[in-house]
Amino acid sequence: MNQRSSDSQVERNGPANPDAVPAAQQHVTAHFDSDAPYWDGVYRGEDLQGRIYQQRQAVVLDNVLAADLPDGASVLEIGCGAGHLTEALAGRGLHVDAVDVSQAMVDATAERIGQAGLAGQVTVAIADAHALPFESSRFELVVAVGVIPWLHSPGDSLREMARVLRPGGQLILTADNRARLSSFIDPRAMLALITPLRRAWRALPRRTPRPLATNRLDFPRRIDELLVGANLRPLGRRTVGFGPFSFLGRPLFGERRGVLIDDRLQALADRGVPGLRWTGWHYVVRARKL
């Protein structure tokens, strides 16, 4: 497959008319267009947030290994971002179609893949996760990291992911966990979890305006229900990332201590300790198309 870099014509998919895209999705696209440099740097950062994103990617790659794909298998990566995972997938001998709704992210991925000398294994394009521009049953694996929280219709998108998967093909995705431990420590975050109190939480004064693009939190069981509804059966599940912890919006720990706490709690969660196993920041699940 040939890379479509920003220097050449990048394939553009999705609605030709911007007005056909829901306003919420337009805000998300603008958000990632403006934040592309941040998402490139976070996977190299040594702070707690960066380490948690790196842990999440490591768990995703563990699931790719568990999927036991043949050399040269066809993979669709939805939400390729700055291309760090794209590079890792192609480096494992997989042929990757990497897509994102953000032009800035597509450009960043194309540049990274070109610099890594992997252009022959990767195609980079713009695409909407709700209407994927691929024929049915094309891919052996679909990967969607950090995508579900930003979608206006996650159920529709999961059905699209299932459609482009071959029978028996696998999906690896992540979701932001509504049952994350950090939400149970900060009263403000707790208000956001309890449905009758959400209006009170939204009415709280904030130092900065609420962003137009916001990500959604989902309980793991809700994600599992959406997977089953899309004819996908979960195979492996875990949560990743503990912190940063705050109280009334103020950090409880410095970066160094926060990293140590995250390491300890993650080790306990990986052992299946009740109360920790399903309360990491990110829910990572691997599923098979029935």
C-alpha positions as CSV (number, residue, x, y, z in Angstrom):
1,M,0.0,0.0,0.0
2,N,1.2,3.5,-0.7
3,Q,1.3,6.3,1.8
4,R,-0.6,9.4,0.9
5,S,1.5,12.2,2.5
6,S,0.6,15.8,3.0
7,D,3.0,16.7,0.2
8,S,0.9,14.6,-2.2
9,Q,-2.9,14.3,-2.5
10,V,-4.3,12.8,0.7
11,E,-7.4,10.7,0.1
12,R,-10.4,12.6,1.6
13,N,-13.5,10.6,2.6
14,G,-16.6,11.4,4.5
15,P,-19.3,14.0,3.7
16,A,-18.3,16.4,1.0
17,N,-20.6,19.0,2.5
18,P,-19.3,20.2,5.9
19,D,-22.9,21.1,6.9
20,A,-23.8,17.4,6.7
21,V,-21.4,16.7,9.6
22,P,-23.1,17.0,13.1
23,A,-21.9,20.2,14.9
24,A,-20.5,18.1,17.8
25,Q,-18.3,16.2,15.3
26,Q,-17.1,19.5,13.7
27,H,-16.0,20.7,17.2
28,V,-14.1,17.4,17.8
29,T,-12.3,17.8,14.4
30,A,-11.4,21.3,15.2
31,H,-10.1,20.3,18.6
32,F,-7.8,17.7,17.2
33,D,-6.6,19.9,14.4
34,S,-5.5,22.5,16.9
35,D,-4.0,20.0,19.5
36,A,-2.0,17.8,17.1
37,P,1.4,18.9,18.5
38,Y,0.2,17.9,22.0
39,W,-0.8,14.4,21.0
40,D,2.5,13.9,19.3
41,G,4.4,14.8,22.4
42,V,2.3,13.0,25.0
43,Y,3.6,9.6,23.9
44,R,7.1,10.7,24.7
45,G,6.3,12.5,27.9
46,E,7.6,11.4,31.3
47,D,4.8,13.0,33.3
48,L,1.9,10.9,34.7
49,Q,-0.5,11.6,31.9
50,G,2.0,10.7,29.3
51,R,3.0,7.5,31.0
52,I,-0.7,6.5,31.3
53,Y,-1.2,7.0,27.5
54,Q,2.0,5.0,26.9
55,Q,0.7,2.2,29.2
56,R,-2.5,2.2,27.2
57,Q,-0.7,1.8,23.9
58,A,1.5,-1.0,25.4
59,V,-1.7,-2.9,26.4
60,V,-3.2,-2.4,22.9
61,L,0.0,-3.8,21.4
62,D,-0.2,-6.8,23.8
63,N,-3.7,-7.4,22.4
64,V,-2.5,-7.1,18.8
65,L,0.0,-9.9,19.7
66,A,-2.8,-11.9,21.3
67,A,-4.8,-11.6,18.1
68,D,-2.2,-13.8,16.4
69,L,-2.3,-12.2,13.0
70,P,-0.4,-13.6,10.0
71,D,2.5,-11.6,8.5
72,G,1.1,-9.0,6.2
73,A,-2.4,-9.0,7.7
74,S,-4.6,-6.1,6.8
75,V,-5.3,-3.7,9.7
76,L,-7.6,-0.6,9.9
77,E,-6.5,1.9,12.5
78,I,-9.3,4.4,13.2
79,G,-8.1,7.6,14.9
80,C,-4.4,7.3,14.0
81,G,-3.6,10.6,15.7
82,A,0.1,11.5,15.5
83,G,1.0,8.0,14.1
84,H,2.8,6.5,17.0
85,L,0.6,3.3,17.0
86,T,0.6,3.3,13.2
87,E,4.3,3.1,13.2
88,A,4.3,0.3,15.8
89,L,1.7,-1.8,13.8
90,A,3.6,-1.4,10.5
91,G,6.9,-2.2,12.3
92,R,5.3,-5.6,13.1
93,G,4.9,-6.4,9.4
94,L,1.2,-5.5,9.2
95,H,-0.3,-3.6,6.3
96,V,-2.2,-0.6,7.8
97,D,-4.9,1.7,6.5
98,A,-4.6,4.6,9.0
99,V,-7.5,7.1,9.1
100,D,-8.5,10.1,11.1
101,V,-11.1,12.8,10.9
102,S,-8.4,15.5,11.5
103,Q,-6.3,16.7,8.6
104,A,-3.6,17.8,11.1
105,M,-3.4,14.2,12.5
106,V,-3.4,12.7,9.0
107,D,-0.5,14.9,8.1
108,A,1.4,14.1,11.3
109,T,1.0,10.3,10.7
110,A,2.0,10.6,7.0
111,E,5.2,12.4,8.1
112,R,6.1,9.9,10.8
113,I,5.5,6.9,8.5
114,G,7.6,8.5,5.8
115,Q,10.5,9.2,8.2
116,A,10.3,5.6,9.5
117,G,10.6,4.2,5.9
118,L,7.3,2.4,6.2
119,A,5.4,4.1,3.4
120,G,5.1,0.8,1.5
121,Q,3.0,-0.7,4.3
122,V,0.7,2.2,5.3
123,T,-2.0,4.2,3.6
124,V,-3.1,7.4,5.4
125,A,-6.4,9.0,4.7
126,I,-9.2,11.2,6.1
127,A,-12.3,9.2,7.1
128,D,-15.3,9.4,9.4
129,A,-15.6,6.5,11.9
130,H,-19.4,6.6,11.4
131,A,-19.2,5.9,7.7
132,L,-16.0,4.1,6.8
133,P,-15.0,4.2,3.1
134,F,-14.1,0.5,2.8
135,E,-15.8,-2.5,1.5
136,S,-17.3,-5.1,3.9
137,S,-15.1,-7.9,5.3
138,R,-11.9,-6.3,4.2
139,F,-9.8,-6.3,7.4
140,E,-8.5,-8.9,9.7
141,L,-8.1,-6.4,12.6
142,V,-9.6,-3.0,13.4
143,V,-7.9,-0.8,16.1
144,A,-9.6,2.2,17.6
145,V,-7.6,3.8,20.4
146,G,-9.1,6.9,22.1
147,V,-11.9,7.1,19.5
148,I,-15.1,6.0,21.2
149,P,-15.1,8.9,23.8
150,W,-15.3,11.5,21.0
151,L,-18.0,9.9,18.8
152,H,-21.5,11.4,18.6
153,S,-22.9,7.9,17.7
154,P,-20.6,5.2,19.1
155,G,-23.1,2.4,18.3
156,D,-23.2,3.3,14.6
157,S,-19.4,3.5,14.5
158,L,-19.1,0.0,16.1
159,R,-21.4,-1.4,13.5
160,E,-19.3,0.1,10.8
161,M,-16.1,-1.4,12.4
162,A,-17.9,-4.8,12.5
163,R,-18.9,-4.4,8.9
164,V,-15.4,-3.9,7.6
165,L,-14.1,-6.9,9.6
166,R,-13.8,-10.3,8.1
167,P,-15.8,-13.1,9.9
168,G,-13.7,-14.1,12.8
169,G,-11.7,-10.8,12.6
170,Q,-10.9,-8.9,15.7
171,L,-11.4,-5.4,17.1
172,I,-9.3,-3.7,19.7
173,L,-10.7,-0.5,21.2
174,T,-10.4,1.7,24.2
175,A,-12.9,3.8,26.1
176,D,-12.6,6.4,28.9
177,N,-13.9,4.6,32.0
178,R,-16.8,6.1,33.8
179,A,-15.9,3.9,36.8
180,R,-12.3,5.3,37.0
181,L,-11.0,5.5,40.6
182,S,-10.1,9.2,40.3
183,S,-13.7,10.1,39.8
184,F,-14.6,8.6,43.2
185,I,-12.1,10.8,45.0
186,D,-13.0,14.2,43.7
187,P,-16.5,15.4,44.7
188,R,-16.8,17.4,41.5
189,A,-16.1,14.4,39.4
190,M,-18.6,12.3,41.5
191,L,-21.3,14.8,40.6
192,A,-20.7,14.1,37.0
193,L,-21.2,10.3,37.6
194,I,-24.6,10.6,39.4
195,T,-27.3,11.3,36.9
196,P,-29.7,13.4,39.1
197,L,-26.8,15.6,40.1
198,R,-25.3,16.3,36.6
199,R,-27.1,19.6,36.3
200,A,-25.5,20.8,39.6
201,W,-22.1,19.7,38.3
202,R,-22.6,21.5,35.0
203,A,-23.7,24.7,36.9
204,L,-20.5,24.8,39.0
205,P,-18.3,27.9,38.2
206,R,-15.2,27.2,36.3
207,R,-12.0,29.3,35.8
208,T,-12.1,28.6,32.1
209,P,-15.0,28.3,29.6
210,R,-16.3,24.8,29.0
211,P,-14.7,23.5,25.7
212,L,-17.0,23.0,22.7
213,A,-15.5,19.5,22.2
214,T,-15.9,17.2,25.2
215,N,-15.2,13.5,25.5
216,R,-17.7,11.0,27.0
217,L,-17.1,8.5,29.8
218,D,-18.7,5.0,29.6
219,F,-18.9,2.2,32.1
220,P,-17.2,-1.0,30.8
221,R,-20.5,-2.9,30.8
222,R,-22.0,-0.2,28.4
223,I,-19.1,-0.7,26.0
224,D,-19.6,-4.5,26.2
225,E,-23.3,-4.0,25.4
226,L,-22.5,-1.9,22.3
227,L,-20.0,-4.6,21.1
228,V,-22.6,-7.4,21.5
229,G,-25.1,-5.2,19.7
230,A,-22.6,-4.9,16.8
231,N,-22.2,-8.7,16.6
232,L,-18.9,-8.7,18.4
233,R,-17.9,-10.9,21.3
234,P,-15.5,-9.6,23.9
235,L,-12.4,-11.8,24.4
236,G,-10.1,-9.9,26.7
237,R,-10.7,-6.9,28.9
238,R,-8.8,-4.7,31.4
239,T,-8.4,-1.2,32.6
240,V,-5.3,1.0,32.6
241,G,-4.1,4.2,34.3
242,F,-4.7,5.5,37.8
243,G,-4.6,9.2,38.3
244,P,-4.0,12.0,38.3
245,F,-5.9,12.3,41.6
246,S,-7.4,15.6,42.6
247,F,-9.8,17.0,45.3
248,L,-12.1,19.9,44.2
249,G,-10.0,20.2,41.1
250,R,-6.7,20.6,42.9
251,P,-3.9,17.9,42.5
252,L,-3.4,15.7,45.5
253,F,0.1,14.6,44.5
254,G,3.1,15.8,42.6
255,E,4.1,14.2,39.3
256,R,6.8,11.9,40.8
257,R,4.6,10.6,43.6
258,G,1.7,10.3,41.1
259,V,3.7,8.0,38.9
260,L,4.7,5.8,41.8
261,I,1.0,5.5,42.9
262,D,0.0,4.7,39.3
263,D,2.6,1.9,39.1
264,R,1.5,0.4,42.4
265,L,-2.3,0.5,41.7
266,Q,-1.8,-0.8,38.2
267,A,0.1,-3.8,39.5
268,L,-2.7,-4.5,41.9
269,A,-5.3,-4.1,39.2
270,D,-3.5,-6.5,36.9
271,R,-3.6,-9.1,39.7
272,G,-7.4,-8.7,39.7
273,V,-7.7,-7.0,43.1
274,P,-11.4,-6.1,43.7
275,G,-12.1,-2.4,43.6
276,L,-9.1,-1.8,41.3
277,R,-9.4,-4.2,38.4
278,W,-12.1,-2.2,36.7
279,T,-11.4,1.3,37.9
280,G,-8.4,2.4,35.7
281,W,-8.8,5.4,33.5
282,H,-9.0,3.6,30.2
283,Y,-11.0,0.5,29.4
284,V,-9.2,-1.7,26.8
285,V,-11.2,-4.5,25.1
286,R,-10.5,-7.0,22.4
287,A,-13.5,-8.6,20.6
288,R,-14.1,-11.0,17.8
289,K,-16.7,-10.7,15.0
290,L,-19.2,-13.5,15.1
